[in-house]
């Protein structure tokens, strides 16, 4: 099972909507296959008109002979039939990995009478680079006496946390009535097209004793921020610490985030990854690490992972290389390399601090979308100032292929401190991938054929 999970978790990035590419999935019903050429690659953030989700699965805890509880899929919708051999193997791997990520906190469970619902997400990456997001709602079914929590998990190729949180609200509401009420709602959702940014889709759903309900699902206007909640990060960390984390992420170091709640871990890690836009984290990325995969922190390569606080001692005992360890509960850094303060040019660092502090002083004025836009703009402007001149240093041949002139690009930066940072940044994977795409995507301009 550990092998299966690593097979899925080879590499993943959040917020790779525009740059990341993946294999489009084919459905059994030809009339509902998303439009596009055979084999055409498309981004994780599909365009309007695509399916909302691939599966809804229910993961329950089953008591084993040794007294422990093990998560198992007890329901899958829809069931897939007539799959090709390769598709069937991929589905089997997916369905084996899901339970572990729905209950990443191990087997230490016992029936309870009360449990606060929590929402979190995880990302699975297949060997071909295709990615799926699991949106989870862990809840206690209605009933009397002690019961075990269960997880409703929606597997989708679409990155839109807010939208799927609202869908899970509807799922939870129906679960408290009857399991049978959930599936007509999910079928209606599956038959509806995914809306364009800023647009709304209306789902009709019948609930006994309430009649037919109209549920409106609106997609945020800014597509690259629809999977992000920067407010979650700002509530737990000071702007100063956020910049230290950003500096470490920009140089593709190892980052470990600690919190007990799965929702806090997934929200904060998605937010950190989104700070890198328009670049993307191109290394191991696990918002919530299952207990059996804690030795991920021993990897010598860059990673960004979330671990429950209960495992802190085990993590610190691991023979790991230098890493930034962030305590999201206390809002502090537990372990650092030591040079985080010096990575970013001080002038730009101060400008970003001013921008983040300005938000903190007025955070009761802004909506979630406004906070996302304000925070994102501060970090995008950093990259514009640092490397925004990259397109002027791509040399185009007559056949249309481009070659990035790295030396001239760095030399064009007047500030010594800015140049020192950029010389390190150009060696990162995220910059290399960004430039590779730029070299392929020349837009013909008048007089520059």
Buried (B, 14 or more C-beta within 10 A) or exposed (E): EEEBBEBBBEBBBBBBBBBBBBBBBBBEEEEEBBEEEEEEBBBBBBBEEBBBBBBBBBBBBEEEEEEEBBBEBBBBBBEBEEBEEEBEEBBEBBBBBBBBBBBBBBBEBEEEEEEEEBBBBBBBBBEEBBBBBBBBBBBBEEEEEEBBBBBBBBBBBBBBBBBBBBBBBBBBBBBEBEEEBBBBBBBBBBEBBBBBBEEEBEBEBEBEEEEEEEBEBBBBEBBBBBBBBBBBBBBBBBBEBBBBBBBBBBBBBBBBBBBEBBBBBBBBBBBBBBBBBBBBBBBBBBBBBBBEBBBBBEBEEBBBBBBBBEBBEEBEEEEBEEBBBBBBEEEEBBBBBEEBEEBBBEEBBEBBBEBBEEBEEEBEEBEBBBBBBBBBEBBBBBBEBBBEEBEEBBEBEEEEEBEBBBEEBBEBBEBEBBBBBBEEBBEBBBBEBBBEEBBEEBEEEEEEE
